[in-house]
């Protein structure tokens, strides 16, 4: 079987180890090798055998919507040996975005450059070969396909649907792949199977990793645990029937240990190496902050572990659980208070939910442009710096403002937009990425790969509060990074619980009830 050669250079795929997960929608595989011009995806050669032709007949045809490539420019390499069809409307949409700022424009340019490489090495009109042994081709036909009344046949969305319907009318079962729920609904209306692009998202039904566990320990082993730790084989859980079950722990997982004779007797530890050992920083009070819950004790440990050991901390949880507050307190403690001062400064970034594209149109300097995004950071700084807060006399607003301005003016704390992170090498820095659930997997990778020696990255966010138009609880960068980095000795993770909210009694009650 002859295949066109592929040009040099493959896109660096983001945390991608598995191909796209798309459920089969056919009762039996169908192969359409003969049809109108362009229906033959790969030329048959004299060396073809029956087995190869049968394998070709098992291949499927996927029609990609533009939004797939706008969010994931590497998508063309994620369909194994199947056939990809790109309607001309998709190419036009990418062309319209190629000059745009932000992630959308950058991804459009990457996808177009990849297609250009295929054009130079093959024929996109007939089907250019991909490294995965699949093909990709541009489709300019099927403009005469009728759509049901109410669907605009001349819109870009309508033209994509006409390609899907036209292929099926020719005898080529085609599946629309789109990130747009409305597009998938419209496809079903005209009898076209549709799927979401799921390569960069958690599988349906997958349970998020919380980074914490609750187990039982024999009471006589508690002294040994305090001194040198205990292996996980000595621990157990209890199922609904009261039967003991062995525990399975992940590297750097936090553990709440209960005595098997007195459940009220508890100890806190972390599984590291081959043992569960006691927390190292339980007695530390970073910038005067004292943990008020088990979750906050775990949080303090995760933040204070040195960058040389654990350079990445992923903290998830609902609002009010002190994620940002504690991250700032730990950063200020290690930048200003400790003698070693392992970090030179605190760098804070918060993503703009609209692809980070609107910042350039805002007036003022960079700091003035991003100041609205930094308001939650300033609110937490005000609480931390109001050292007289528990006394009758508090600092005035003017005094607090002067303190905060001093931290920013002297470079102790700096704030940057996400779109200025590309190409940097960040060393000896306490790096806080707040609201990380609004990052794409690609953006998260871009951040983590910017980390240099001596830098600690703290990813904070709540997957239940997503503002990005193309992300959800399973496809956002925070959740994806958590899944990919689980078990790494260089990463510690923790999910705060709703009942650990410390913002106010009302916030706690609302977090539990709502």
N, C-alpha and C positions, 0 to 999 in steps of 0.2 A: 504494500500500500504506500503510495507516494504521498508525501506531505511537503508543503512549502516550508522552507527554513524560516526560522524566527530571528529577527534582529537581536543584537546584543542588548543586555540590560533588562533586568526584571525589577519591578517595583518592590521595594522593601515592604513586606506585608506586616501588618500590625498585630502582634501577639497571635499570629495565625499558625495553628498547628493542624487543624482539622478542616476539611473541605466544607462547603456550604451544606447545611442541613435542610433539605427540601423533601417533604413527604411525597411519595408516589401518588399520582392521581389517576393512573390508568389501570385498568383491569389486567392488561397484558401489554408488553412493549410493542410498539409499532414502528416500522422503519419506512420512511418515504425517501427513496433515493432517486426517483424519477418524477419529474414534474415540469413546471414552467422554468424558464431561465432563472438560474440562481438557486433552484431547489436541490441541486447536487452539491453537497458540502465538500466532499473529497473525491478526487479522481480515482477511479479504479485502475490498477495497473496489472501487468501480466503476472506479477508474483502474488497477487491476492489469492487466498485460499478460503475454503468454506468457513473455517473458524473465525477468520478476521471479518468476513462479511456478516456472520452472525453477531459478532461483538459490536459491529457498527450498527446493526439493527436494534441493539439494546440501548443505544444512545438516545438521549432526549433533546428536545429543543426548548430553549428558554428565551423569551423576549424580555429584554431588560428595559425598565423605565429609567428616565434620566436621574431621578432622585437616588437610585442605587449608587450610581457612579459619583454623584455629588457628595454623598456621605462616605463612600468607600471606593476610591479610584482603583483599588486593587481587586475589585470584584470580578473583573474579567478573567482573573487567574484562579478563581475559586469554584469553578464548575466541573472539575475533573475533565473527563474526556467527552463531555456533552457539547452540543451546538448552541451558540449564542447568536441571537439575532438582534441587531440594533436598528430600529426604525429611523428614518431620516429625521424625524421630529426630535429624537433624542440628540442626534448630532447637532441640530440647530440650537437646542437648549444649552448644550455644553458650550457652543460657540458664543452664545449670548452672555455666558458667565465668565468666559476666559479672562476678561479684563477687570473682573470684580476684585475687591479687596477681601481679606479674611479667608476663612477656611473653604467656603463654597467656591470662590474663585481659584484658589490654589488647587483644590481637588479636581475642578474642571480642567485646568491646564495639565495636570498629571494624566488624567484619562485621555486627553487629546494627544499628548506626547506618546503615550503607549500605543494608541491607534495609528499614529504616524509611523512608529517603528514597524508595526505589522504591515502597513501599506508598502513600505520600502522593501519588505521581504516576501510579500504575497499579494493576493488579490482580494481586497475587502468586499468587492462586489460578488465574488463567487464563494468566498470563505477562506480566510487566512488561518493558518495553523497556529495554535497556542502551545506553549511549553507543556501544558497539561495533557496534550494530545487531542484536545477539543478544537473547535473552530469558532471564529467570530466573523459575521458578515453583516454588511449594511443592506437594508431592505428599502427599496424605493418604489416597490409595486403595491398592489392592493389599494390603490386610491379610490377604486370604483366600488368598494364594499359598502353596503348599506348598513347603517346603524339604526337602532330603534329611535323613535321620536323622543326628543328631549335630550339626546346626546349630541353635542355639537361635532359634526364630522370633520370640520376644518380646524378645530383647536388641536394643540399638540397632544393632549390627552386622547382626543378622539382619533387622531391619526395613529397613535400607538395601538389603540383597540382595534382599528381596522386591519392593521398588520396581523395581530393575533387571530382575528376572525378569518382573514383571508388565508392564512396558513392552514387553519383547520379545515376550511372549505376545500383546499387542495388535497387534503388527506394527510397533512403533517400535524399531528397533535402538538400543540404549543402551550406552554405555561407562561403566564405573565408573572414576572418578578418585580415587585414594587414595594417601596417603603410607605406608600400612601394607602391608607385604609380605604378611602373613597375610590381610588383607582381599582383596588381589588374587588370592591362591591360592584362597581360598574362592569368589571370583567365577568363576574358571575351572572349579571343580568343578560349578557349576550352569549352565555354558554362557554366562556373561556376560563379554564382553571387558573387560579392565581395564588401566589405564595409570597410571603415576606422574605427578605434577605436576612439570613440568620447566622452568617459566619461569625460576626463580631458581637454575638449576644449569647447569654446563657440559654441552655435548652429549656423548653417548657417543662415546668414541674421541678426544676432544679432548685434545691434549697440553698439560699445564700449562706456563706460561711460567716459565723458570728465571732470566731476567735476566742470563745470562752466555753467552758464545760463545768458541770457540777457532778462530783463523784464522791464516793465513800472511801474511807481509809480505816484500816484496823486501828483501834485506839492506841495499842501498844507501839505502833510505828510513828506516832506523832513526834516523839523526841528525835528519832532518826531523821524525820523529814526536816525538822528545824535545823539540824546540824549539817547534813550533807545531801538531803533529798531522798526520794524513793523512786524506784522504777515504776512505770505505769502498770506492770504486771501485778503489783500489789494493790492496785485500786480496782474498784468495780462500781457498776451502777445497778439499780434495781428496776425491773420491769413492772408492768401493771399487776402481774400475778405474784409479785414479791420475790421473784427469782433473781439471783445475782447474775450479772452479765459482765464480761470483760470490757474494758474501755479501749477505745482507739483514739489516740491523740495525734494532733498535727504539730509540727515544729513551730515553736513560739506561741502555742496556744495557752491561754490563761485558764487556771483551774481553781475552782472553789472546792476545797476538801472538807467533808463533814465526818466527824468521828462516828464509827458504826455503833458505838454504845451511847453516845450523847450527841444527837444531830445538831444541837445548839452550839457545840464546840466546833469551830471552824478555823481553817487556815487558808491562806491564799498563796498560790504558786504559779509558776510558768514552766511548761514543758520545753526543755532545751537539751539538745543532745540525746541522752538516753535516760534522763531522770526528770522528775518534777521537783523543782527546787523553790525555796521561799523567795518572795519578792525582795529585790535588792534595795529599792528606794522607798520602802513603806514609811520611813520616818522623815523623809524630806518634805519640806513645805516650800514649794517653788513660788517665789515672790510673795510669801506669806499666805499662800492658798492651801487650805486643808481639805483633803478629800472627804466627801460626805456620804459616799455610798461605795459598795463593792465595785461597781462599774468605774467610779472615779479613781479608786485605788489601782485598778488595772490600767486605766487611762494614764495615770501619772507614771506608772512603770513603763508603759509603751513609749511615752514621750521622753523620758529621762535616760533610756538606754542609749549609750553613746553611738554616734554615727559610725565609728570604726567597727562596731558589732552589728548594729541593725540600722542601716541608713534610711529605711523606708517604714513609715507608720501609716496605716490606712484605718481611719476612724470613721465609723458610720453611726447613725442614730438620729432620733427625732429632735426637733427644736427644743432648746432649753436644757439639754443634758450636758452643757458646759464644754462642748467640743472646742469651739473657737476660743472661749475664755481660758481654758486650761492650756491650749496650745500657745497662746500669747504669754501666759504666766510662765510656762516652762522655758519659752524662748528668752524672755526678759531675765529670768534667773540665770541662765547660762551665758548670756551676753553681757550682763551688767554686774551680777552679784558674785558668782563663783570666782575663785582665784585663778583657776585654769583658763577660764573663758574660751571654751572650745570653738565658739562661733564668733565671727567678726560682726555680724549684723543679722537682722531679721528681715527677710524678704517675703512680702505678702502679695499674692495674686488671687483675683477672683474673676472667673470667666464672665464675659458678656454673653448672655444666652442667645443673642442673635448673631452667632458665628463670629463674634468679635469684629464685626464689620462697621459698626456705627461710630466707633470711637473717633475716627478721623474727621468726622463731620461736626464734632462738638467743639465749642470755642475754648480758647485758652491753651495752657501748657499741658504736657502729658499728665502731671499730677492733678491739675484742675479738671481734665477730662475724665479721669478715673475716680475722682473724689466721691461721686455718688455711689459707685460700687463699693467704696471703702467705708461707707457709713457704719455698717455693722461692726467693722473692726474698731473704729473710733469709739463706738458705744462700749465695747468690752474694755478698751483701754481706760475709759473714764472710770469704770468700776474698779479696775485694778489699781489705778493711780490715786483713787480717793481713799487713801490710807486711814483717814479719820472717819470712814463711813459708818462704823459701828458706834461712834461717839455722837454726842449731841451736836457738835460743831463739824460741819462738813466743809470741804473746800468749795470755794465759789466756782461758778462756771468759767470765769475769767482765769482763775488759777489753774483749773484743769486744762483749759485750752492752751495756756502757756506751757504746761508740762508736756502735753501731747505734741505741740509744735516743736518743742526742743528735741524730742525723740526723732521726729522726721527731719528737722533741720540739720542735726548732727549726724544723720545717716545711721542711727541705731536701728530705725525701722524705715524701710523703703517699700513703696508700692508700685507695681508694674502691671500693665495689661498683658493678657496672655499672648497677644499677637506680637509682642516684643521679645518673647522667650526663644524664638527660633535662632539657632546658630550660636547660642551662648554656652559657656562653660562655667558653671557656678560652683565655687569652692568655699569651704569654711563658712557656710551660710545655714541659718535656720530658715528653711523654706516652707511656708504655709500656703497650701492651695485650698482656699475655702470654696464651698459650694461646688465641689468637684463632680457632683452628679450631673452638672451641666456641661461637662467635657465629653468629647467623643473619645473612643478608644485610641484613635490616632493621636489626639492631643495629649492624652495621658502618657503615651509612649514618648512623645516629643519632650515632655517634661522630665520623665525619669532618665532618659538618655542624655539630658543636659547636666546631670549631677556629676560634680567633680569630687575630688578628695576632700573629706572632712565636712561634707554637707549632709544634713538630715532633711528629708522630704516628709512633710506631714500632709496627707490627703484627707480632707474633711468634707463631709456631706451627708445628705439624706436622700436615698434613692426614691423616696416617696414624694419629694418636692422637686420635680423636674420642670424647667421652663424652656428647654431647648425644643424646637419644633419637631425634630427628627429623632428624638431619643425617648426611651421608656425605661421602666425599672430593670429590664434585662439587657438593654443595649448601651446604657450609658458607660462612660469611661471608668467611673468609680467602681461600679459593680464588676465590670470586665477585668479591671486591674486586680480586684480582690480575688476573682476566680483564678486568674493566671498566676498570681504571686502566692497563692496558698501553698504552704509547705516550704517556702523558701527560707533559709536561715537568715537572710538579709532583710526580711520583712516581718513586721509584727502587725497583727490586725485585731480590731475590737469593734463590736457593735454594742452601743449603749441601748439600754432598755427604756421603754416609755415611763415606767415607774421610777426611773432614776433622774427624772427631770428636776432641776433645782432652781429654775427661773423664779417661780412663785407658786403658792398653793393653787391658784387658778390655772396656771400653765400645766402643773402636774395633773390636776383633775381633768383638764381638757385633753392632755396627751393620752390618758388612759381611756377616757370615754369616747373620743372622737377618732 
